[in-house]
């Protein structure tokens, strides 16, 4: 299955706190709260069910009313 990649690289990836280990992304201890929240939201977005009705590979499709 092909998954869509985000067009913009999240800000947390550009910091010294981000650890890009294959299969083990995490933030180093001491990361600012805002960065932790952004990281958590991003990771949760990767876990969403991408097969729900009204989506194509996770992109929501509007239906005419």
NORTA-V11328 format. One record per run of one state. SS is the DSSP state (H for helix, E for strand, - for the rest). FROM is the first residue (numbers start at 0). LEN is the number of residues. If there is no record, write none. Layout:
[[SS,FROM,LEN] [SS,FROM,LEN]]
//
This chain:
[[-,0,10] [H,10,4] [-,14,3] [E,17,2] [-,19,6] [E,25,2] [-,27,5] [H,32,14] [-,46,8] [E,54,2] [-,56,2] [E,58,2] [-,60,5]]
//
